[in-house]
Amino acid sequence: MAASSSSSSGEQQYSLRWNDFHSSILSSFRHLRDEEDFVDVTLACDSSSFTAHKVVLSACSPYFRRLLKNS
């Protein structure tokens, strides 16, 4: 991860580069799922059910986004 800053007309701007962001964020989401941290919805079908994160369902599915936004 690298950061740099620049200044123009009194304002500071920062630029952040995170080379392994993709693998890092996937690993973090996997850990949250495995530990069931911050789960906020349960999906059920027949006799099976599992927990999930509303924000992940909404980001991956327009159907779930509409459904969860209206509830």
mmCIF file of the N, C-alpha and C atoms, coordinates in Angstrom:
data_MODEL
# 
_entry.id   MODEL 
# 
loop_
_atom_site.group_PDB 
_atom_site.id 
_atom_site.type_symbol 
_atom_site.label_atom_id 
_atom_site.label_alt_id 
_atom_site.label_comp_id 
_atom_site.label_asym_id 
_atom_site.label_entity_id 
_atom_site.label_seq_id 
_atom_site.pdbx_PDB_ins_code 
_atom_site.Cartn_x 
_atom_site.Cartn_y 
_atom_site.Cartn_z 
_atom_site.occupancy 
_atom_site.B_iso_or_equiv 
_atom_site.pdbx_formal_charge 
_atom_site.auth_seq_id 
_atom_site.auth_comp_id 
_atom_site.auth_asym_id 
_atom_site.auth_atom_id 
_atom_site.pdbx_PDB_model_num 
ATOM 1   N N  . MET A 1 1  ? 0.858   -1.154  0.000  1.00 0.00 ? 1  MET A N  1 
ATOM 2   C CA . MET A 1 1  ? 0.000   0.000   0.000  1.00 0.00 ? 1  MET A CA 1 
ATOM 3   C C  . MET A 1 1  ? 0.907   1.220   0.000  1.00 0.00 ? 1  MET A C  1 
ATOM 4   N N  . ALA A 1 2  ? 0.621   2.196   -0.836 1.00 0.00 ? 2  ALA A N  1 
ATOM 5   C CA . ALA A 1 2  ? 1.414   3.418   -0.902 1.00 0.00 ? 2  ALA A CA 1 
ATOM 6   C C  . ALA A 1 2  ? 0.489   4.618   -0.876 1.00 0.00 ? 2  ALA A C  1 
ATOM 7   N N  . ALA A 1 3  ? 0.958   5.687   -0.274 1.00 0.00 ? 3  ALA A N  1 
ATOM 8   C CA . ALA A 1 3  ? 0.168   6.918   -0.202 1.00 0.00 ? 3  ALA A CA 1 
ATOM 9   C C  . ALA A 1 3  ? 1.042   8.078   -0.615 1.00 0.00 ? 3  ALA A C  1 
ATOM 10  N N  . SER A 1 4  ? 0.442   9.050   -1.253 1.00 0.00 ? 4  SER A N  1 
ATOM 11  C CA . SER A 1 4  ? 1.148   10.280  -1.589 1.00 0.00 ? 4  SER A CA 1 
ATOM 12  C C  . SER A 1 4  ? 0.181   11.434  -1.419 1.00 0.00 ? 4  SER A C  1 
ATOM 13  N N  . SER A 1 5  ? 0.740   12.616  -1.247 1.00 0.00 ? 5  SER A N  1 
ATOM 14  C CA . SER A 1 5  ? -0.122  13.786  -1.093 1.00 0.00 ? 5  SER A CA 1 
ATOM 15  C C  . SER A 1 5  ? 0.400   14.902  -1.972 1.00 0.00 ? 5  SER A C  1 
ATOM 16  N N  . SER A 1 6  ? -0.496  15.781  -2.348 1.00 0.00 ? 6  SER A N  1 
ATOM 17  C CA . SER A 1 6  ? -0.130  16.963  -3.117 1.00 0.00 ? 6  SER A CA 1 
ATOM 18  C C  . SER A 1 6  ? -0.963  18.123  -2.622 1.00 0.00 ? 6  SER A C  1 
ATOM 19  N N  . SER A 1 7  ? -0.474  19.310  -2.860 1.00 0.00 ? 7  SER A N  1 
ATOM 20  C CA . SER A 1 7  ? -1.178  20.495  -2.379 1.00 0.00 ? 7  SER A CA 1 
ATOM 21  C C  . SER A 1 7  ? -1.338  21.476  -3.525 1.00 0.00 ? 7  SER A C  1 
ATOM 22  N N  . SER A 1 8  ? -2.547  21.952  -3.711 1.00 0.00 ? 8  SER A N  1 
ATOM 23  C CA . SER A 1 8  ? -2.798  22.983  -4.710 1.00 0.00 ? 8  SER A CA 1 
ATOM 24  C C  . SER A 1 8  ? -3.822  23.944  -4.144 1.00 0.00 ? 8  SER A C  1 
ATOM 25  N N  . SER A 1 9  ? -3.539  25.191  -4.225 1.00 0.00 ? 9  SER A N  1 
ATOM 26  C CA . SER A 1 9  ? -4.404  26.260  -3.714 1.00 0.00 ? 9  SER A CA 1 
ATOM 27  C C  . SER A 1 9  ? -4.884  25.998  -2.288 1.00 0.00 ? 9  SER A C  1 
ATOM 28  N N  . GLY A 1 10 ? -3.957  25.560  -1.432 1.00 0.00 ? 10 GLY A N  1 
ATOM 29  C CA . GLY A 1 10 ? -4.284  25.395  -0.026 1.00 0.00 ? 10 GLY A CA 1 
ATOM 30  C C  . GLY A 1 10 ? -5.012  24.117  0.331  1.00 0.00 ? 10 GLY A C  1 
ATOM 31  N N  . GLU A 1 11 ? -5.424  23.336  -0.647 1.00 0.00 ? 11 GLU A N  1 
ATOM 32  C CA . GLU A 1 11 ? -6.130  22.085  -0.371 1.00 0.00 ? 11 GLU A CA 1 
ATOM 33  C C  . GLU A 1 11 ? -5.150  20.924  -0.455 1.00 0.00 ? 11 GLU A C  1 
ATOM 34  N N  . GLN A 1 12 ? -5.322  19.961  0.427  1.00 0.00 ? 12 GLN A N  1 
ATOM 35  C CA . GLN A 1 12 ? -4.493  18.766  0.368  1.00 0.00 ? 12 GLN A CA 1 
ATOM 36  C C  . GLN A 1 12 ? -5.276  17.642  -0.290 1.00 0.00 ? 12 GLN A C  1 
ATOM 37  N N  . GLN A 1 13 ? -4.615  16.925  -1.159 1.00 0.00 ? 13 GLN A N  1 
ATOM 38  C CA . GLN A 1 13 ? -5.209  15.761  -1.802 1.00 0.00 ? 13 GLN A CA 1 
ATOM 39  C C  . GLN A 1 13 ? -4.311  14.565  -1.534 1.00 0.00 ? 13 GLN A C  1 
ATOM 40  N N  . TYR A 1 14 ? -4.923  13.435  -1.254 1.00 0.00 ? 14 TYR A N  1 
ATOM 41  C CA . TYR A 1 14 ? -4.175  12.216  -0.982 1.00 0.00 ? 14 TYR A CA 1 
ATOM 42  C C  . TYR A 1 14 ? -4.531  11.158  -2.012 1.00 0.00 ? 14 TYR A C  1 
ATOM 43  N N  . SER A 1 15 ? -3.536  10.423  -2.413 1.00 0.00 ? 15 SER A N  1 
ATOM 44  C CA . SER A 1 15 ? -3.731  9.321   -3.350 1.00 0.00 ? 15 SER A CA 1 
ATOM 45  C C  . SER A 1 15 ? -3.264  8.038   -2.666 1.00 0.00 ? 15 SER A C  1 
ATOM 46  N N  . LEU A 1 16 ? -4.106  7.032   -2.681 1.00 0.00 ? 16 LEU A N  1 
ATOM 47  C CA . LEU A 1 16 ? -3.803  5.771   -2.016 1.00 0.00 ? 16 LEU A CA 1 
ATOM 48  C C  . LEU A 1 16 ? -3.783  4.651   -3.043 1.00 0.00 ? 16 LEU A C  1 
ATOM 49  N N  . ARG A 1 17 ? -2.718  3.867   -3.018 1.00 0.00 ? 17 ARG A N  1 
ATOM 50  C CA . ARG A 1 17 ? -2.629  2.716   -3.920 1.00 0.00 ? 17 ARG A CA 1 
ATOM 51  C C  . ARG A 1 17 ? -2.428  1.468   -3.068 1.00 0.00 ? 17 ARG A C  1 
ATOM 52  N N  . TRP A 1 18 ? -3.247  0.462   -3.286 1.00 0.00 ? 18 TRP A N  1 
ATOM 53  C CA . TRP A 1 18 ? -3.213  -0.774  -2.513 1.00 0.00 ? 18 TRP A CA 1 
ATOM 54  C C  . TRP A 1 18 ? -3.082  -1.902  -3.525 1.00 0.00 ? 18 TRP A C  1 
ATOM 55  N N  . ASN A 1 19 ? -1.864  -2.376  -3.717 1.00 0.00 ? 19 ASN A N  1 
ATOM 56  C CA . ASN A 1 19 ? -1.570  -3.331  -4.791 1.00 0.00 ? 19 ASN A CA 1 
ATOM 57  C C  . ASN A 1 19 ? -2.345  -4.639  -4.691 1.00 0.00 ? 19 ASN A C  1 
ATOM 58  N N  . ASP A 1 20 ? -2.574  -5.144  -3.504 1.00 0.00 ? 20 ASP A N  1 
ATOM 59  C CA . ASP A 1 20 ? -3.268  -6.424  -3.368 1.00 0.00 ? 20 ASP A CA 1 
ATOM 60  C C  . ASP A 1 20 ? -4.678  -6.246  -2.803 1.00 0.00 ? 20 ASP A C  1 
ATOM 61  N N  . PHE A 1 21 ? -5.312  -5.135  -3.143 1.00 0.00 ? 21 PHE A N  1 
ATOM 62  C CA . PHE A 1 21 ? -6.637  -4.819  -2.604 1.00 0.00 ? 21 PHE A CA 1 
ATOM 63  C C  . PHE A 1 21 ? -7.638  -5.936  -2.885 1.00 0.00 ? 21 PHE A C  1 
ATOM 64  N N  . HIS A 1 22 ? -7.677  -6.416  -4.122 1.00 0.00 ? 22 HIS A N  1 
ATOM 65  C CA . HIS A 1 22 ? -8.668  -7.417  -4.524 1.00 0.00 ? 22 HIS A CA 1 
ATOM 66  C C  . HIS A 1 22 ? -8.562  -8.670  -3.656 1.00 0.00 ? 22 HIS A C  1 
ATOM 67  N N  . SER A 1 23 ? -7.383  -9.224  -3.532 1.00 0.00 ? 23 SER A N  1 
ATOM 68  C CA . SER A 1 23 ? -7.235  -10.440 -2.719 1.00 0.00 ? 23 SER A CA 1 
ATOM 69  C C  . SER A 1 23 ? -7.453  -10.145 -1.243 1.00 0.00 ? 23 SER A C  1 
ATOM 70  N N  . SER A 1 24 ? -7.076  -8.966  -0.808 1.00 0.00 ? 24 SER A N  1 
ATOM 71  C CA . SER A 1 24 ? -7.251  -8.589  0.598  1.00 0.00 ? 24 SER A CA 1 
ATOM 72  C C  . SER A 1 24 ? -8.725  -8.445  0.960  1.00 0.00 ? 24 SER A C  1 
ATOM 73  N N  . ILE A 1 25 ? -9.503  -7.800  0.116  1.00 0.00 ? 25 ILE A N  1 
ATOM 74  C CA . ILE A 1 25 ? -10.921 -7.591  0.416  1.00 0.00 ? 25 ILE A CA 1 
ATOM 75  C C  . ILE A 1 25 ? -11.668 -8.927  0.353  1.00 0.00 ? 25 ILE A C  1 
ATOM 76  N N  . LEU A 1 26 ? -11.312 -9.776  -0.597 1.00 0.00 ? 26 LEU A N  1 
ATOM 77  C CA . LEU A 1 26 ? -11.950 -11.094 -0.673 1.00 0.00 ? 26 LEU A CA 1 
ATOM 78  C C  . LEU A 1 26 ? -11.637 -11.925 0.563  1.00 0.00 ? 26 LEU A C  1 
ATOM 79  N N  . SER A 1 27 ? -10.414 -11.864 1.010  1.00 0.00 ? 27 SER A N  1 
ATOM 80  C CA . SER A 1 27 ? -10.026 -12.587 2.221  1.00 0.00 ? 27 SER A CA 1 
ATOM 81  C C  . SER A 1 27 ? -10.785 -12.063 3.435  1.00 0.00 ? 27 SER A C  1 
ATOM 82  N N  . SER A 1 28 ? -10.946 -10.757 3.514  1.00 0.00 ? 28 SER A N  1 
ATOM 83  C CA . SER A 1 28 ? -11.683 -10.153 4.635  1.00 0.00 ? 28 SER A CA 1 
ATOM 84  C C  . SER A 1 28 ? -13.152 -10.556 4.614  1.00 0.00 ? 28 SER A C  1 
ATOM 85  N N  . PHE A 1 29 ? -13.773 -10.531 3.443  1.00 0.00 ? 29 PHE A N  1 
ATOM 86  C CA . PHE A 1 29 ? -15.173 -10.952 3.336  1.00 0.00 ? 29 PHE A CA 1 
ATOM 87  C C  . PHE A 1 29 ? -15.324 -12.436 3.686  1.00 0.00 ? 29 PHE A C  1 
ATOM 88  N N  . ARG A 1 30 ? -14.378 -13.249 3.244  1.00 0.00 ? 30 ARG A N  1 
ATOM 89  C CA . ARG A 1 30 ? -14.415 -14.680 3.551  1.00 0.00 ? 30 ARG A CA 1 
ATOM 90  C C  . ARG A 1 30 ? -14.331 -14.899 5.062  1.00 0.00 ? 30 ARG A C  1 
ATOM 91  N N  . HIS A 1 31 ? -13.455 -14.154 5.719  1.00 0.00 ? 31 HIS A N  1 
ATOM 92  C CA . HIS A 1 31 ? -13.319 -14.270 7.176  1.00 0.00 ? 31 HIS A CA 1 
ATOM 93  C C  . HIS A 1 31 ? -14.611 -13.848 7.881  1.00 0.00 ? 31 HIS A C  1 
ATOM 94  N N  . LEU A 1 32 ? -15.214 -12.743 7.437  1.00 0.00 ? 32 LEU A N  1 
ATOM 95  C CA . LEU A 1 32 ? -16.481 -12.299 8.029  1.00 0.00 ? 32 LEU A CA 1 
ATOM 96  C C  . LEU A 1 32 ? -17.557 -13.368 7.873  1.00 0.00 ? 32 LEU A C  1 
ATOM 97  N N  . ARG A 1 33 ? -17.597 -13.983 6.705  1.00 0.00 ? 33 ARG A N  1 
ATOM 98  C CA . ARG A 1 33 ? -18.594 -15.031 6.461  1.00 0.00 ? 33 ARG A CA 1 
ATOM 99  C C  . ARG A 1 33 ? -18.329 -16.257 7.332  1.00 0.00 ? 33 ARG A C  1 
ATOM 100 N N  . ASP A 1 34 ? -17.081 -16.692 7.363  1.00 0.00 ? 34 ASP A N  1 
ATOM 101 C CA . ASP A 1 34 ? -16.732 -17.891 8.141  1.00 0.00 ? 34 ASP A CA 1 
ATOM 102 C C  . ASP A 1 34 ? -17.016 -17.721 9.626  1.00 0.00 ? 34 ASP A C  1 
ATOM 103 N N  . GLU A 1 35 ? -16.757 -16.532 10.142 1.00 0.00 ? 35 GLU A N  1 
ATOM 104 C CA . GLU A 1 35 ? -16.986 -16.264 11.568 1.00 0.00 ? 35 GLU A CA 1 
ATOM 105 C C  . GLU A 1 35 ? -18.424 -15.814 11.850 1.00 0.00 ? 35 GLU A C  1 
ATOM 106 N N  . GLU A 1 36 ? -19.195 -15.606 10.781 1.00 0.00 ? 36 GLU A N  1 
ATOM 107 C CA . GLU A 1 36 ? -20.563 -15.086 10.874 1.00 0.00 ? 36 GLU A CA 1 
ATOM 108 C C  . GLU A 1 36 ? -20.614 -13.748 11.608 1.00 0.00 ? 36 GLU A C  1 
ATOM 109 N N  . ASP A 1 37 ? -19.583 -12.934 11.391 1.00 0.00 ? 37 ASP A N  1 
ATOM 110 C CA . ASP A 1 37 ? -19.543 -11.589 11.965 1.00 0.00 ? 37 ASP A CA 1 
ATOM 111 C C  . ASP A 1 37 ? -20.428 -10.656 11.143 1.00 0.00 ? 37 ASP A C  1 
ATOM 112 N N  . PHE A 1 38 ? -21.240 -9.900  11.804 1.00 0.00 ? 38 PHE A N  1 
ATOM 113 C CA . PHE A 1 38 ? -22.087 -8.863  11.200 1.00 0.00 ? 38 PHE A CA 1 
ATOM 114 C C  . PHE A 1 38 ? -23.134 -9.405  10.230 1.00 0.00 ? 38 PHE A C  1 
ATOM 115 N N  . VAL A 1 39 ? -23.448 -10.694 10.292 1.00 0.00 ? 39 VAL A N  1 
ATOM 116 C CA . VAL A 1 39 ? -24.528 -11.201 9.449  1.00 0.00 ? 39 VAL A CA 1 
ATOM 117 C C  . VAL A 1 39 ? -25.830 -10.535 9.894  1.00 0.00 ? 39 VAL A C  1 
ATOM 118 N N  . ASP A 1 40 ? -26.665 -10.211 8.941  1.00 0.00 ? 40 ASP A N  1 
ATOM 119 C CA . ASP A 1 40 ? -27.883 -9.480  9.286  1.00 0.00 ? 40 ASP A CA 1 
ATOM 120 C C  . ASP A 1 40 ? -29.122 -9.982  8.548  1.00 0.00 ? 40 ASP A C  1 
ATOM 121 N N  . VAL A 1 41 ? -29.011 -11.156 7.925  1.00 0.00 ? 41 VAL A N  1 
ATOM 122 C CA . VAL A 1 41 ? -30.165 -11.741 7.252  1.00 0.00 ? 41 VAL A CA 1 
ATOM 123 C C  . VAL A 1 41 ? -29.969 -13.263 7.201  1.00 0.00 ? 41 VAL A C  1 
ATOM 124 N N  . THR A 1 42 ? -31.080 -13.980 7.236  1.00 0.00 ? 42 THR A N  1 
ATOM 125 C CA . THR A 1 42 ? -31.038 -15.436 7.093  1.00 0.00 ? 42 THR A CA 1 
ATOM 126 C C  . THR A 1 42 ? -31.874 -15.822 5.886  1.00 0.00 ? 42 THR A C  1 
ATOM 127 N N  . LEU A 1 43 ? -31.288 -16.586 4.990  1.00 0.00 ? 43 LEU A N  1 
ATOM 128 C CA . LEU A 1 43 ? -31.993 -17.088 3.811  1.00 0.00 ? 43 LEU A CA 1 
ATOM 129 C C  . LEU A 1 43 ? -32.407 -18.524 4.097  1.00 0.00 ? 43 LEU A C  1 
ATOM 130 N N  . ALA A 1 44 ? -33.639 -18.868 3.749  1.00 0.00 ? 44 ALA A N  1 
ATOM 131 C CA . ALA A 1 44 ? -34.144 -20.213 4.018  1.00 0.00 ? 44 ALA A CA 1 
ATOM 132 C C  . ALA A 1 44 ? -34.894 -20.748 2.806  1.00 0.00 ? 44 ALA A C  1 
ATOM 133 N N  . CYS A 1 45 ? -34.742 -22.040 2.583  1.00 0.00 ? 45 CYS A N  1 
ATOM 134 C CA . CYS A 1 45 ? -35.452 -22.734 1.512  1.00 0.00 ? 45 CYS A CA 1 
ATOM 135 C C  . CYS A 1 45 ? -35.636 -24.181 1.947  1.00 0.00 ? 45 CYS A C  1 
ATOM 136 N N  . ASP A 1 46 ? -36.876 -24.645 1.918  1.00 0.00 ? 46 ASP A N  1 
ATOM 137 C CA . ASP A 1 46 ? -37.203 -25.983 2.411  1.00 0.00 ? 46 ASP A CA 1 
ATOM 138 C C  . ASP A 1 46 ? -36.692 -26.130 3.842  1.00 0.00 ? 46 ASP A C  1 
ATOM 139 N N  . SER A 1 47 ? -35.828 -27.082 4.080  1.00 0.00 ? 47 SER A N  1 
ATOM 140 C CA . SER A 1 47 ? -35.343 -27.298 5.449  1.00 0.00 ? 47 SER A CA 1 
ATOM 141 C C  . SER A 1 47 ? -33.932 -26.748 5.662  1.00 0.00 ? 47 SER A C  1 
ATOM 142 N N  . SER A 1 48 ? -33.408 -26.012 4.682  1.00 0.00 ? 48 SER A N  1 
ATOM 143 C CA . SER A 1 48 ? -32.058 -25.447 4.792  1.00 0.00 ? 48 SER A CA 1 
ATOM 144 C C  . SER A 1 48 ? -32.119 -23.948 5.017  1.00 0.00 ? 48 SER A C  1 
ATOM 145 N N  . SER A 1 49 ? -31.150 -23.437 5.764  1.00 0.00 ? 49 SER A N  1 
ATOM 146 C CA . SER A 1 49 ? -31.037 -21.986 5.939  1.00 0.00 ? 49 SER A CA 1 
ATOM 147 C C  . SER A 1 49 ? -29.574 -21.621 6.145  1.00 0.00 ? 49 SER A C  1 
ATOM 148 N N  . PHE A 1 50 ? -29.227 -20.384 5.778  1.00 0.00 ? 50 PHE A N  1 
ATOM 149 C CA . PHE A 1 50 ? -27.882 -19.890 6.043  1.00 0.00 ? 50 PHE A CA 1 
ATOM 150 C C  . PHE A 1 50 ? -27.925 -18.383 6.192  1.00 0.00 ? 50 PHE A C  1 
ATOM 151 N N  . THR A 1 51 ? -26.947 -17.872 6.917  1.00 0.00 ? 51 THR A N  1 
ATOM 152 C CA . THR A 1 51 ? -26.880 -16.442 7.182  1.00 0.00 ? 51 THR A CA 1 
ATOM 153 C C  . THR A 1 51 ? -26.086 -15.748 6.081  1.00 0.00 ? 51 THR A C  1 
ATOM 154 N N  . ALA A 1 52 ? -26.314 -14.447 5.947  1.00 0.00 ? 52 ALA A N  1 
ATOM 155 C CA . ALA A 1 52 ? -25.636 -13.667 4.917  1.00 0.00 ? 52 ALA A CA 1 
ATOM 156 C C  . ALA A 1 52 ? -25.558 -12.208 5.355  1.00 0.00 ? 52 ALA A C  1 
ATOM 157 N N  . HIS A 1 53 ? -24.884 -11.426 4.527  1.00 0.00 ? 53 HIS A N  1 
ATOM 158 C CA . HIS A 1 53 ? -24.775 -9.990  4.746  1.00 0.00 ? 53 HIS A CA 1 
ATOM 159 C C  . HIS A 1 53 ? -25.633 -9.286  3.691  1.00 0.00 ? 53 HIS A C  1 
ATOM 160 N N  . LYS A 1 54 ? -26.536 -8.438  4.139  1.00 0.00 ? 54 LYS A N  1 
ATOM 161 C CA . LYS A 1 54 ? -27.423 -7.730  3.206  1.00 0.00 ? 54 LYS A CA 1 
ATOM 162 C C  . LYS A 1 54 ? -26.637 -6.949  2.161  1.00 0.00 ? 54 LYS A C  1 
ATOM 163 N N  . VAL A 1 55 ? -25.559 -6.287  2.583  1.00 0.00 ? 55 VAL A N  1 
ATOM 164 C CA . VAL A 1 55 ? -24.804 -5.456  1.648  1.00 0.00 ? 55 VAL A CA 1 
ATOM 165 C C  . VAL A 1 55 ? -24.165 -6.304  0.542  1.00 0.00 ? 55 VAL A C  1 
ATOM 166 N N  . VAL A 1 56 ? -23.717 -7.512  0.871  1.00 0.00 ? 56 VAL A N  1 
ATOM 167 C CA . VAL A 1 56 ? -23.124 -8.385  -0.142 1.00 0.00 ? 56 VAL A CA 1 
ATOM 168 C C  . VAL A 1 56 ? -24.204 -8.897  -1.091 1.00 0.00 ? 56 VAL A C  1 
ATOM 169 N N  . LEU A 1 57 ? -25.328 -9.336  -0.546 1.00 0.00 ? 57 LEU A N  1 
ATOM 170 C CA . LEU A 1 57 ? -26.436 -9.781  -1.396 1.00 0.00 ? 57 LEU A CA 1 
ATOM 171 C C  . LEU A 1 57 ? -26.888 -8.659  -2.327 1.00 0.00 ? 57 LEU A C  1 
ATOM 172 N N  . SER A 1 58 ? -27.001 -7.451  -1.793 1.00 0.00 ? 58 SER A N  1 
ATOM 173 C CA . SER A 1 58 ? -27.456 -6.299  -2.585 1.00 0.00 ? 58 SER A CA 1 
ATOM 174 C C  . SER A 1 58 ? -26.460 -5.925  -3.668 1.00 0.00 ? 58 SER A C  1 
ATOM 175 N N  . ALA A 1 59 ? -25.183 -6.029  -3.366 1.00 0.00 ? 59 ALA A N  1 
ATOM 176 C CA . ALA A 1 59 ? -24.155 -5.687  -4.348 1.00 0.00 ? 59 ALA A CA 1 
ATOM 177 C C  . ALA A 1 59 ? -24.092 -6.705  -5.482 1.00 0.00 ? 59 ALA A C  1 
ATOM 178 N N  . CYS A 1 60 ? -24.459 -7.939  -5.190 1.00 0.00 ? 60 CYS A N  1 
ATOM 179 C CA . CYS A 1 60 ? -24.341 -9.017  -6.178 1.00 0.00 ? 60 CYS A CA 1 
ATOM 180 C C  . CYS A 1 60 ? -25.624 -9.310  -6.942 1.00 0.00 ? 60 CYS A C  1 
ATOM 181 N N  . SER A 1 61 ? -26.747 -8.784  -6.476 1.00 0.00 ? 61 SER A N  1 
ATOM 182 C CA . SER A 1 61 ? -28.015 -9.162  -7.085 1.00 0.00 ? 61 SER A CA 1 
ATOM 183 C C  . SER A 1 61 ? -29.017 -8.012  -7.082 1.00 0.00 ? 61 SER A C  1 
ATOM 184 N N  . PRO A 1 62 ? -29.446 -7.565  -8.265 1.00 0.00 ? 62 PRO A N  1 
ATOM 185 C CA . PRO A 1 62 ? -30.487 -6.528  -8.318 1.00 0.00 ? 62 PRO A CA 1 
ATOM 186 C C  . PRO A 1 62 ? -31.778 -6.992  -7.635 1.00 0.00 ? 62 PRO A C  1 
ATOM 187 N N  . TYR A 1 63 ? -32.067 -8.292  -7.726 1.00 0.00 ? 63 TYR A N  1 
ATOM 188 C CA . TYR A 1 63 ? -33.261 -8.830  -7.070 1.00 0.00 ? 63 TYR A CA 1 
ATOM 189 C C  . TYR A 1 63 ? -33.182 -8.615  -5.566 1.00 0.00 ? 63 TYR A C  1 
ATOM 190 N N  . PHE A 1 64 ? -32.075 -9.037  -4.941 1.00 0.00 ? 64 PHE A N  1 
ATOM 191 C CA . PHE A 1 64 ? -31.943 -8.868  -3.495 1.00 0.00 ? 64 PHE A CA 1 
ATOM 192 C C  . PHE A 1 64 ? -31.867 -7.389  -3.112 1.00 0.00 ? 64 PHE A C  1 
ATOM 193 N N  . ARG A 1 65 ? -31.258 -6.579  -3.972 1.00 0.00 ? 65 ARG A N  1 
ATOM 194 C CA . ARG A 1 65 ? -31.186 -5.140  -3.669 1.00 0.00 ? 65 ARG A CA 1 
ATOM 195 C C  . ARG A 1 65 ? -32.590 -4.551  -3.558 1.00 0.00 ? 65 ARG A C  1 
ATOM 196 N N  . ARG A 1 66 ? -33.445 -4.843  -4.531 1.00 0.00 ? 66 ARG A N  1 
ATOM 197 C CA . ARG A 1 66 ? -34.825 -4.342  -4.491 1.00 0.00 ? 66 ARG A CA 1 
ATOM 198 C C  . ARG A 1 66 ? -35.570 -4.902  -3.282 1.00 0.00 ? 66 ARG A C  1 
ATOM 199 N N  . LEU A 1 67 ? -35.440 -6.194  -3.068 1.00 0.00 ? 67 LEU A N  1 
ATOM 200 C CA . LEU A 1 67 ? -36.140 -6.855  -1.975 1.00 0.00 ? 67 LEU A CA 1 
ATOM 201 C C  . LEU A 1 67 ? -35.723 -6.289  -0.612 1.00 0.00 ? 67 LEU A C  1 
ATOM 202 N N  . LEU A 1 68 ? -34.430 -6.158  -0.390 1.00 0.00 ? 68 LEU A N  1 
ATOM 203 C CA . LEU A 1 68 ? -33.930 -5.702  0.909  1.00 0.00 ? 68 LEU A CA 1 
ATOM 204 C C  . LEU A 1 68 ? -34.106 -4.203  1.108  1.00 0.00 ? 68 LEU A C  1 
ATOM 205 N N  . LYS A 1 69 ? -34.076 -3.451  0.023  1.00 0.00 ? 69 LYS A N  1 
ATOM 206 C CA . LYS A 1 69 ? -34.262 -2.001  0.118  1.00 0.00 ? 69 LYS A CA 1 
ATOM 207 C C  . LYS A 1 69 ? -35.691 -1.664  0.532  1.00 0.00 ? 69 LYS A C  1 
ATOM 208 N N  . ASN A 1 70 ? -36.643 -2.471  0.109  1.00 0.00 ? 70 ASN A N  1 
ATOM 209 C CA . ASN A 1 70 ? -38.054 -2.215  0.406  1.00 0.00 ? 70 ASN A CA 1 
ATOM 210 C C  . ASN A 1 70 ? -38.520 -2.829  1.716  1.00 0.00 ? 70 ASN A C  1 
ATOM 211 N N  . SER A 1 71 ? -37.627 -3.481  2.438  1.00 0.00 ? 71 SER A N  1 
ATOM 212 C CA . SER A 1 71 ? -38.049 -4.104  3.703  1.00 0.00 ? 71 SER A CA 1 
ATOM 213 C C  . SER A 1 71 ? -37.518 -3.358  4.908  1.00 0.00 ? 71 SER A C  1 
# 
